[in-house]
């Protein structure tokens, strides 16, 4: 389905700031787009047999869709339209970004979902030769949207068993962010027993208390609050979560947080 919302925000700035809202205009519609999450089929053909071989799917194509929006009819006067200064301000807001930003669509079934994206194209829509609206091409950083961040907080002592449910709606491994606050242990082991060979381990850390360690498993980054190089203590095995239930064993004394923005296969 396409969007049925009236409002959106981009880079945490609401469209109301520019007097805009989502709608269909002059044949430009917020129609549903194909799911990029289906991937591209990787196949080969045996000519002599006329048989097609299926090797899998490639998921390199990001989610793309169109967003149509323009001046809010409720605040329009009879002769109002977008002048060049307003067009410049809107274009700067949407296209002057040098990295992916968050797009949020305000409708009930997207209350907990947002898109990490850039505006690739911005096309004015004119009525009677006057600009009233835009069509924007949204290009995401993946085939999916994302749920808003969720924190899972655990007090770990000795050996602690955790049951963590991944709310991802895609069947790929998800690599969360973690924060570890040491509490007397200089070795911390975190193993996802629901996935083979997934022990995240920090061994013989020089300081066992008052050290906070931040881990981005997806980007492969570990940092500590005192600036120490944590890679020298690391076994270089990043911790993933699978969709659904994850049985996790933690060995060591620490306060452990998982910070998750689960991918959501909602299309555009």
C-alpha positions in Angstrom: 0.0 0.0 0.0 1.1 3.6 -0.5 1.0 6.3 2.2 -2.3 7.5 3.6 -0.6 10.0 6.0 -0.8 13.7 6.0 2.4 14.6 7.9 6.0 13.6 7.7 9.4 14.7 9.1 12.9 14.5 7.6 16.1 14.9 9.6 13.8 15.4 12.6 12.3 18.5 11.1 8.5 18.3 10.6 6.9 19.3 7.3 4.6 21.8 9.1 7.6 24.1 9.4 7.4 24.7 5.7 3.6 24.6 5.5 3.6 21.2 3.7 1.6 18.0 3.8 1.5 14.7 1.9 -1.2 14.3 -0.8 -1.9 13.3 -4.4 -1.9 16.1 -6.9 -2.2 16.5 -10.7 -1.9 12.8 -11.4 1.1 12.4 -9.0 0.3 9.8 -6.4 1.8 8.1 -3.4 1.4 4.7 -4.8 2.9 1.5 -3.3 6.3 0.4 -4.8 7.8 -3.1 -5.3 9.5 -4.6 -2.3 13.3 -4.4 -2.6 13.6 -7.0 0.1 12.7 -9.8 -2.4 16.1 -9.4 -3.8 17.3 -10.2 -7.3 17.3 -13.8 -8.4 20.7 -15.3 -9.2 20.2 -18.0 -11.9 21.9 -19.8 -14.7 20.6 -21.8 -17.6 21.8 -25.1 -19.0 21.1 -24.6 -22.7 21.2 -28.3 -23.7 18.5 -29.1 -21.1 16.5 -25.9 -21.1 16.7 -26.0 -17.3 17.2 -22.9 -15.0 19.4 -23.3 -11.9 18.6 -21.1 -8.9 21.6 -20.1 -6.7 20.0 -17.6 -4.4 19.1 -14.0 -4.1 21.2 -10.8 -4.2 20.1 -8.1 -1.7 22.2 -5.2 -3.0 19.3 -3.1 -4.2 18.0 -0.5 -1.6 14.3 0.3 -1.1 13.2 3.3 -3.3 9.9 5.0 -3.4 8.2 8.4 -4.3 6.8 10.8 -1.8 4.4 13.5 -3.1 3.8 16.5 -0.9 2.9 20.2 -1.2 1.4 23.3 0.3 -1.2 22.4 3.0 -4.7 23.4 1.5 -5.8 24.4 5.0 -3.3 27.2 5.2 -3.6 28.3 1.6 -5.0 31.6 0.5 -6.5 32.0 -3.0 -3.4 33.1 -4.8 -0.7 31.4 -2.7 2.0 29.3 -4.3 5.7 28.5 -3.6 8.0 31.3 -4.5 11.7 30.8 -5.3 12.8 31.6 -1.7 10.5 28.9 -0.3 11.5 26.4 -2.9 15.2 27.1 -2.1 14.5 26.6 1.7 12.6 23.3 1.1 15.3 22.0 -1.3 18.0 22.8 1.2 16.2 21.0 4.0 15.7 17.8 1.9 18.8 17.6 -0.3 21.7 19.4 1.5 22.5 16.2 3.5 25.8 14.4 3.2 24.6 11.3 5.0 21.5 9.2 5.5 18.8 10.9 7.6 15.6 9.6 9.2 12.3 9.9 7.4 9.2 9.4 9.6 5.7 9.0 8.1 2.9 9.8 10.6 0.3 7.1 10.0 -0.9 4.4 12.4 0.8 1.4 10.9 4.2 3.3 10.8 4.1 4.7 14.3 7.2 2.5 15.3 8.9 2.5 11.9 11.1 5.0 10.1 13.3 5.0 7.0 17.0 5.8 6.9 17.4 7.5 3.6 18.5 10.4 1.3 16.4 12.4 -1.2 17.8 11.5 -4.6 15.5 13.6 -6.8 13.2 16.6 -6.1 10.8 17.6 -8.9 8.4 20.6 -8.6 4.8 20.1 -9.5 3.1 23.1 -11.2 -0.6 24.0 -11.6 -1.4 26.9 -13.9 2.4 27.4 -14.3 2.8 28.0 -10.6 4.7 25.6 -8.2 2.5 24.1 -5.5 4.1 20.7 -4.6 7.0 18.3 -5.1 7.7 14.7 -6.0 10.7 13.4 -4.1 12.6 10.1 -4.8 13.5 8.4 -1.5 16.5 6.1 -1.5 17.1 4.1 1.6 20.3 2.6 3.0 18.9 -1.0 2.8 15.8 -2.8 1.4 14.0 -2.2 4.8 12.7 0.4 7.2 13.7 0.2 10.9 11.9 0.1 14.2 12.6 2.9 16.6 15.5 2.1 19.1 14.8 -0.3 21.9 17.0 -1.0 24.9 17.3 -4.3 26.6 18.9 -3.9 30.1 20.5 -6.8 32.1 22.4 -7.0 35.4 24.9 -9.9 34.9 26.8 -11.8 37.6 28.8 -15.0 37.3 26.9 -16.9 34.5 23.7 -15.2 33.4 21.3 -16.6 30.9 19.2 -14.2 28.8 16.3 -14.6 26.5 16.1 -11.8 24.0 13.4 -11.7 21.3 14.5 -10.0 18.1 11.5 -8.2 16.6 13.1 -8.0 13.1 10.8 -9.0 10.4 13.5 -10.1 8.0 15.2 -13.5 8.0 18.8 -12.1 8.1 21.1 -11.9 11.0 20.9 -8.5 12.8 24.0 -7.0 14.5 22.9 -4.8 17.4 24.8 -2.1 19.4 25.8 -3.0 23.0 27.0 -1.2 26.1 29.0 -3.0 28.7 29.7 -1.5 32.2 32.3 -3.6 33.9 31.6 -4.6 37.5 34.6 -6.4 38.8 35.4 -8.8 35.9 38.3 -8.3 33.5 36.9 -10.9 31.1 33.5 -10.8 29.6 32.0 -13.5 27.3 28.7 -13.1 25.5 27.5 -16.1 23.5 24.4 -16.4 21.4 23.6 -20.0 21.8 20.9 -19.8 19.2 23.6 -19.3 16.5 26.7 -21.4 16.1 30.2 -19.9 16.8 29.0 -16.6 18.1 31.0 -15.9 21.2 31.9 -12.2 21.7 34.8 -12.1 24.1 36.9 -9.4 25.8 39.8 -10.9 27.8 42.2 -9.6 30.4 41.0 -6.0 30.3 43.4 -3.8 32.2 40.7 -2.2 34.3 37.8 -4.2 35.7 35.7 -1.4 37.2 34.5 2.1 36.2 35.0 1.2 32.5 32.2 1.6 30.0 32.6 -0.1 26.6 30.4 0.7 23.6 30.2 -1.8 20.8 28.6 -1.4 17.3 28.5 -5.0 16.0 27.3 -3.9 12.6 30.0 -1.4 11.9 32.8 -3.3 13.8 33.6 -0.5 16.2 34.5 -0.8 19.9 35.3 2.2 22.1 35.8 2.8 25.8 35.0 5.9 27.9 38.7 6.4 28.8 39.9 6.1 25.2 41.8 2.9 25.6 42.3 0.6 22.6 39.8 -2.2 23.2 40.7 -4.2 20.2 43.8 -5.6 21.9 41.4 -7.5 24.3 38.9 -8.6 21.6 38.5 -12.0 19.9 37.1 -10.2 16.7 33.8 -12.2 16.7 30.9 -9.8 16.5 27.6 -10.8 18.1 24.5 -11.2 15.9 20.8 -11.8 16.7 18.5 -14.0 14.7 14.8 -13.3 14.1 12.7 -14.4 17.0 14.1 -15.9 20.3 17.8 -15.7 21.1 19.3 -17.6 24.0 22.3 -15.7 25.2 24.8 -16.7 27.9 26.9 -14.0 29.6 29.9 -14.9 31.7 31.3 -12.2 33.9 30.1 -9.4 36.1 28.7 -6.4 34.2 25.7 -4.3 33.3 24.8 -5.1 29.7 22.6 -3.2 27.4 21.5 -4.2 23.9 20.4 -1.2 21.8 18.4 -2.5 18.8 16.8 -0.8 15.7 15.3 -3.9 14.2 14.9 -4.0 10.4 11.2 -4.0 9.3 10.1 -5.3 5.9 7.3 -2.7 5.4 8.1 -1.5 1.8 7.3 2.1 0.7 
